[in-house]
């Protein structure tokens, strides 16, 4: 009798653990990338999208698929029709997870859950 109870408890444990595992989603599917386009240090939000990463993870390629982008020499000069203005030191800058990016958008590989913000604002040197 004791062996039968042990077998039943073991079988129920295996079913419970297996059932919990079946509903688990891949990390990327459960944690999308958010890209926000804004102006004046996020005072005005132009657009925002949430994207489930698939095969393509290059930031510039993802931007081109989801927004109207213009670039020159690998640098973004316009997003959604909003142009930078070098005469006024107004440029498109971007942050990854609240930190200034240290590579161009063409070199950044997105990671699950990244929060990207492109902001058009005056840059002081």
Helices and strands as residue ranges (DSSP letters): H 2-22, H 27-30, E 33-39, E 44-51, H 59-66, E 69-72, E 75-79, E 82-83, G 86-88, E 90-96, E 99-100, G 105-107, E 115-122
